[in-house]
Amino acid sequence: MEAVEESLNDTAHLLASLLEREFSQKNDSLEKISERILSPVMQTTRERDLNSKIFEITKKKVDLQLYVTDERGIVIYDSEKLKKDRTILKRTTYISPYKENTAPGLVCYLVPKKDYL
């Protein structure tokens, strides 16, 4: 389980870095940038047919959910479009904090769908 958490954390950092870079180069809001960049990627990921063998389990689909919050903890992007504009009070271990002076308050969360808040 720790390896899974580590991988989710690393991926959250990767996505946060991507958003930070775009945010620092564009005049769009973090919300618009998140939607423009993450939505097509998540759609393609959902449509992908897998046949991944993980120990005794064969994984057929990606069941990951991604959401991004602002500095107040309000969801500005949700890959499942369920919690947008809601405040996330509970923190998970799958967090990627922003870098100073790039995207203030940016936090990316990656959670297995069954664990979604």
C-alpha positions, 0 to 999 in steps of 0.5 A: 500500500505504501508503494501505491501512495508513493506513486499517487503522490509523485503523480500529483506532484507531476500534474501540479508542476504541469499546471504551475508551468502553464499558469506562469506562462498564460493569463488564464485562471488556474481553473481554465488551465486545469480544465483545458489540460486535464480534461482531455487527458482524463477522457483519454485515460478513461477510454483506454482499455487495459489488460494490466496484471497486478499480482492476482488482479487484472486491471481493465480500466483506470479508476482514478479521480483527479481534483485540484483545489485553490488556496481556500480548499475549494475544488476548481477542477474535478475529473468526475465533475462531482465536487466542483466549487465545494470545499475539501476539508479532509486532506489525503496523502496524495497532495502536491503543494504549489511552488511559491509565485507560480500558482498560489494555493494549487493543490492536486489530489489523486484518489482512487474513486472508491476513496473519493471524499 
